[in-house]
Amino acid sequence: MNETLVNTNLQAVVIHNGFPLRSQDVHLATSHWGLEGPDADIEAVPESERGPMLGSLIAQLRPELDLYLVTDGNVEEIAARTGETFKRIFFREEDCDELYPSIMRGVEQRYDTPFYFAVRDHAKLPVSNFHALPVSRGKSIRNSNWIGDFGQFYGMDLFSAETSATSGGLDSLLDPRGPLKIAQEYAARAFGAKRSFFVTNGTSAANQIVVQALVRPGDVVLTDHNCHKSHHYGLELAGARVDYLDPYPLNDYSIYGGVPLRELKRTLLAYKRAGTLDRVRVLLLTNSTFDGIIYNPRRVMMECLAIAPHLTFLWDEAWIAFANSHPTYRQRTAMESAAELSGMLQDSDYAARYEAFSAEFNAEAQDDERILNTLLLPDPSRARVRVYATHSTHKTLTTVRQGSMIHIWDQEFKEKTEEAFYEAYRMHTSTSPSYTILASLDVGRRQVEMEGYGLVQRNLELAMTLHEQLSRYPLLKKYFRVLGVDDLVPREYRQSNVESYFDEKTGSSNFETAWRTDEFALDPTRVTLDISATGLSGDTFRKKLMEEHNIQINKTSRNTALFIVNIGNTRSDVAHLIEVLVKIARETDDKVRDLSTIERRIHDQQVRSLTEEQPPLPNFSAFHPAFRAMDSAINLETRDGDIRSAFSLSLDPANWEYLPLTEAEGAIAGGRELVSASLVTPYPPGSPILVWGQLISPAILQYLCALDVGEIHGFDRERGLRVFKEGTLRRVLDAQKSSPEHGGAS
């Protein structure tokens, strides 16, 4: 076991009878993890069973490794019980000469990248192109007098591989039957999915494909209002009624967390009490958030299915495509959670456990408060595991820009979703997808299976080095503070009571404990710095890093900067970052020391503004009644709204007007209900603060005024917000009142 955790270069494991129970050379806190539990006595396990048991444990830790068992036991019986665990099982006295070629064959199978190889081979062919794409084969560049530098910069191999053909050993993304089909099957294997699909338009397209496949007009979708803007566009296209839920706010840092499980259960119970639970079709959540806050998907799905057994889940895992490569991360992925949940619901022991639970706890007879305070179990005879995940593979793995994947574990895919999914896939997928992107997705999958564990483990170590250095030196500590799990995950969501994931005494055991038990966990490869002591705003700090020091980061808030340690980073990168932060700290120290009395007062006010005067993060206000009362069958106490109607209304300029922020504040103070006619999205991170048809609250205006990001999509800094005219909304309400559906005249 130790070797599988420590040796990141392992590709295969051969287990022989009679292996030692204790490592004689290596002693780790994780030694024999799972092999020696409180209820297990390894000494009492028969020697013939130790090999299969060890294989099963290694498969849990490192599922990408090929496992082989050599035994003199009953190989036929072992194969029947544990055949899925081992690549091959050999009887000690027979066929062992096949062990080595089996190992090599297994490595070759994972190394195989069928589509990349097909594209590479196609590029070597002497093709005369009488098809589209003049850049194909690079001839339009090679024969040009003016754009040769383009070919020199990118390299001619890139253009030699470009083609519009789907023949000659290649394949069609919209109807894959050859190497692309196989490559996607390999991706499903690597990421623990039943099915996987390549996407070349980024995860924005992947999100819209899944939403459109799962949602029908009028279906209610529950989602956090802080989700990526692509989901809002997808929900509008699908005609969904959306109920936006509030994630927990971290007002001191202008960061949203996740939606608490208690809030998810409360919302589902409200629909159940209203008699409209069957309308709630999908729960859509972001895992992880931009800032690295990660749900416990298994528990979320388990308890939600206990209330709504028909529910389908979409997990936006744009930022954790790497997670399946590491045992600690893997347990919080959608696909691993779906597999565990599926296995649990099919287990006869669980069925007995559920019967005992339901006999003692009759949910129909309980008040909501007790249900909210109880760990619920789904009915195995009713619950179905229907789980989808989208990955921005290009964000955290080795894939070129816009390369993404969709992973599916849906027990009813064939029966309920397949045709709708393929229609949505064809709708949002180009008929001329980039073969470069597709080939890189294939190669990225290969890297995951061959060295993913080692890369993620090293990534964690680099992140911990950065944490340690930033917390060690007095000058750095004076101006920068790393926000830890105790800052970003409130105590009520940390059942482990862990306040720090890593320290000298416990090593990484706190990290593993917290990720196993807590409602929300924090990805330690996301290093968020509180920079308020420098007196610099987040946007100013980001520009300083890039323009003066060639350090690129993506996300800042008013007083924080997010550094994402990825598998491409090196120790030199970390050293460079530390060196630059020391330089900025020293510059700030020198500047503050030489300030005059008046200048010092101004600096202190800047720091105080960034530290103590943060505008509170706004909750989702509400939809205007014009976009809620569209269907009398839906109880008005629920919060869902028809964003398609609001979006459609916003397409006609006659229905809206621009209102500067100062006038908007006055209008609200004067009693006018302001309603957004656009999706207002600060970028980064790309999460809207207003959607079509949403009431604009004073808190939202206050927050919008305080934003200092460079881009706010849907907001014109000179002209202001787009809001619906009062007369427009009155006409909508009058039309609804006269509709036969609402008891009016026909």
Rosetta blueprint (number, residue, H / E / L):
1 M L
2 N H
3 E H
4 T H
5 L H
6 V H
7 N L
8 T L
9 N L
10 L L
11 Q L
12 A E
13 V E
14 V E
15 I E
16 H E
17 N L
18 G L
19 F L
20 P L
21 L L
22 R L
23 S L
24 Q L
25 D L
26 V L
27 H L
28 L L
29 A L
30 T L
31 S L
32 H L
33 W L
34 G L
35 L L
36 E L
37 G L
38 P L
39 D L
40 A L
41 D L
42 I H
43 E H
44 A H
45 V L
46 P L
47 E H
48 S H
49 E H
50 R H
51 G H
52 P H
53 M H
54 L H
55 G H
56 S H
57 L H
58 I H
59 A H
60 Q H
61 L H
62 R L
63 P L
64 E L
65 L L
66 D E
67 L E
68 Y E
69 L E
70 V E
71 T E
72 D L
73 G L
74 N L
75 V H
76 E H
77 E H
78 I H
79 A H
80 A H
81 R H
82 T H
83 G L
84 E L
85 T L
86 F L
87 K L
88 R E
89 I E
90 F E
91 F E
92 R L
93 E L
94 E L
95 D L
96 C H
97 D H
98 E H
99 L H
100 Y H
101 P H
102 S H
103 I H
104 M H
105 R H
106 G H
107 V H
108 E H
109 Q H
110 R H
111 Y H
112 D L
113 T L
114 P H
115 F H
116 Y H
117 F H
118 A H
119 V H
120 R H
121 D H
122 H H
123 A H
124 K L
125 L L
126 P L
127 V L
128 S L
129 N L
130 F L
131 H L
132 A L
133 L L
134 P L
135 V L
136 S H
137 R H
138 G H
139 K H
140 S H
141 I H
142 R H
143 N L
144 S L
145 N L
146 W L
147 I L
148 G H
149 D H
150 F H
151 G H
152 Q H
153 F H
154 Y H
155 G L
156 M H
157 D H
158 L H
159 F H
160 S H
161 A L
162 E L
163 T L
164 S L
165 A L
166 T L
167 S L
168 G L
169 G L
170 L L
171 D L
172 S L
173 L L
174 L L
175 D L
176 P L
177 R L
178 G L
179 P H
180 L H
181 K H
182 I H
183 A H
184 Q H
185 E H
186 Y H
187 A H
188 A H
189 R H
190 A H
191 F H
192 G L
193 A L
194 K L
195 R E
196 S E
197 F E
198 F E
199 V E
200 T L
201 N L
202 G H
203 T H
204 S H
205 A H
206 A H
207 N H
208 Q H
209 I H
210 V H
211 V H
212 Q H
213 A H
214 L H
215 V L
216 R L
217 P L
218 G L
219 D L
220 V E
221 V E
222 L E
223 T E
224 D E
225 H L
226 N L
227 C L
228 H L
229 K H
230 S H
231 H H
232 H H
233 Y H
234 G H
235 L H
236 E H
237 L H
238 A H
239 G L
240 A L
241 R E
242 V E
243 D E
244 Y E
245 L E
246 D L
247 P L
248 Y L
249 P E
250 L E
251 N H
252 D H
253 Y H
254 S L
255 I E
256 Y E
257 G L
258 G L
259 V L
260 P L
261 L H
262 R H
263 E H
264 L H
265 K H
266 R H
267 T H
268 L H
269 L H
270 A H
271 Y H
272 K H
273 R H
274 A H
275 G L
276 T L
277 L H
278 D H
279 R H
280 V E
281 R E
282 V E
283 L E
284 L E
285 L E
286 T E
287 N L
288 S L
289 T L
290 F L
291 D L
292 G L
293 I E
294 I E
295 Y L
296 N L
297 P H
298 R H
299 R H
300 V H
301 M H
302 M H
303 E H
304 C H
305 L H
306 A H
307 I H
308 A L
309 P L
310 H L
311 L L
312 T E
313 F E
314 L E
315 W E
316 D E
317 E L
318 A L
319 W L
320 I L
321 A L
322 F L
323 A H
324 N H
325 S H
326 H L
327 P H
328 T H
329 Y H
330 R H
331 Q L
332 R L
333 T L
334 A H
335 M H
336 E H
337 S H
338 A H
339 A H
340 E H
341 L H
342 S H
343 G H
344 M H
345 L H
346 Q L
347 D L
348 S H
349 D H
350 Y H
351 A H
352 A H
353 R H
354 Y H
355 E H
356 A H
357 F H
358 S H
359 A H
360 E H
361 F L
362 N L
363 A H
364 E H
365 A H
366 Q L
367 D L
368 D H
369 E H
370 R H
371 I H
372 L H
373 N L
374 T L
375 L L
376 L L
377 L L
378 P L
379 D L
380 P L
381 S L
382 R L
383 A L
384 R L
385 V L
386 R E
387 V E
388 Y E
389 A E
390 T E
391 H E
392 S L
393 T H
394 H H
395 K H
396 T H
397 L L
398 T L
399 T L
400 V L
401 R L
402 Q L
403 G L
404 S E
405 M E
406 I E
407 H E
408 I E
409 W E
410 D E
411 Q L
412 E L
413 F H
414 K H
415 E H
416 K H
417 T H
418 E H
419 E H
420 A H
421 F H
422 Y H
423 E H
424 A H
425 Y H
426 R H
427 M H
428 H H
429 T L
430 S L
431 T L
432 S L
433 P L
434 S L
435 Y H
436 T H
437 I H
438 L H
439 A H
440 S H
441 L H
442 D H
443 V H
444 G H
445 R H
446 R H
447 Q H
448 V H
449 E H
450 M H
451 E H
452 G H
453 Y H
454 G H
455 L H
456 V H
457 Q H
458 R H
459 N H
460 L H
461 E H
462 L H
463 A H
464 M H
465 T H
466 L H
467 H H
468 E H
469 Q H
470 L H
471 S H
472 R H
473 Y L
474 P H
475 L H
476 L H
477 K H
478 K H
479 Y H
480 F L
481 R E
482 V E
483 L L
484 G L
485 V H
486 D H
487 D H
488 L H
489 V L
490 P L
491 R H
492 E H
493 Y H
494 R L
495 Q L
496 S L
497 N L
498 V L
499 E L
500 S L
501 Y L
502 F L
503 D E
504 E L
505 K L
506 T L
507 G E
508 S L
509 S H
510 N H
511 F H
512 E H
513 T H
514 A H
515 W H
516 R H
517 T H
518 D L
519 E L
520 F L
521 A E
522 L E
523 D L
524 P L
525 T L
526 R E
527 V E
528 T E
529 L E
530 D E
531 I L
532 S H
533 A H
534 T H
535 G L
536 L L
537 S L
538 G H
539 D H
540 T H
541 F H
542 R H
543 K H
544 K H
545 L H
546 M H
547 E H
548 E H
549 H H
550 N L
551 I L
552 Q L
553 I L
554 N L
555 K L
556 T E
557 S L
558 R L
559 N L
560 T E
561 A E
562 L E
563 F E
564 I E
565 V L
566 N L
567 I L
568 G L
569 N L
570 T L
571 R H
572 S H
573 D H
574 V H
575 A H
576 H H
577 L H
578 I H
579 E H
580 V H
581 L H
582 V H
583 K H
584 I H
585 A H
586 R H
587 E H
588 T H
589 D H
590 D H
591 K H
592 V H
593 R H
594 D L
595 L L
596 S L
597 T H
598 I H
599 E H
600 R H
601 R H
602 I H
603 H H
604 D H
605 Q H
606 Q H
607 V H
608 R H
609 S H
610 L H
611 T H
612 E H
613 E L
614 Q L
615 P L
616 P L
617 L L
618 P L
619 N L
620 F L
621 S L
622 A L
623 F E
624 H L
625 P H
626 A H
627 F H
628 R L
629 A L
630 M L
631 D L
632 S L
633 A L
634 I L
635 N L
636 L L
637 E L
638 T L
639 R L
640 D L
641 G E
642 D E
643 I H
644 R H
645 S H
646 A H
647 F H
648 S H
649 L H
650 S H
651 L L
652 D L
653 P H
654 A H
655 N H
656 W E
657 E E
658 Y E
659 L E
660 P L
661 L H
662 T H
663 E H
664 A H
665 E H
666 G H
667 A H
668 I H
669 A H
670 G L
671 G L
672 R L
673 E L
674 L L
675 V E
676 S E
677 A L
678 S L
679 L L
680 V E
681 T E
682 P E
683 Y E
684 P L
685 P L
686 G L
687 S L
688 P L
689 I L
690 L E
691 V L
692 W L
693 G L
694 Q E
695 L E
696 I L
697 S L
698 P H
699 A H
700 I H
701 L H
702 Q H
703 Y H
704 L H
705 C H
706 A H
707 L L
708 D L
709 V L
710 G L
711 E E
712 I E
713 H E
714 G L
715 F L
716 D E
717 R L
718 E L
719 R L
720 G E
721 L E
722 R E
723 V E
724 F E
725 K L
726 E H
727 G H
728 T H
729 L H
730 R H
731 R H
732 V H
733 L H
734 D H
735 A H
736 Q H
737 K H
738 S L
739 S L
740 P H
741 E H
742 H H
743 G L
744 G L
745 A L
746 S L
